[in-house]
Amino acid sequence: MVLFREFSLSLTKEIRAALIDIYGVGWYKAILVTTRLGLSIPYYITNINDFRFRVLSNLLKGFVLSDARIKRIYTSNISLKIDLKGYQGIRHNLSLPLHGQRTRTNARTRKYLKFNLINK
């Protein structure tokens, strides 16, 4: 295992698949970073020397926000919607699905969680 920030990257995975384990890095960012670094497709973390690892970490610092910051932005967006009392904010308060999903037969987990939180 290689530690990068607070994440541990698996040595047996290919470099792009290992980068996806970092919160905030998807396929697109992983491919973008590895092509900027000039790594070929079947490249594993065990093949990276110290210099390339430092360059990789600097590239990721430029492309990726920290996970705490991403979560803070996400929760602030939700609280803003709740404060504005828009449709999605009301649905958040009621613990119901937001994007037009069916609630008569689906959304059992959301309803179940809401029911348990009210009755406790």
Secondary structure, DSSP 8 states (H G I E B T S, - for coil): -EEETTEEE-SSSBHHHHHTTSTT--HHHHHHHHHHHT--TT-BGGG--HHHHHHHHHHHHHH---HHHHHHHHHHHHHHHHHHT-HHHHHHHTT--SSS---SSS-HHHHHHHHHHHH-
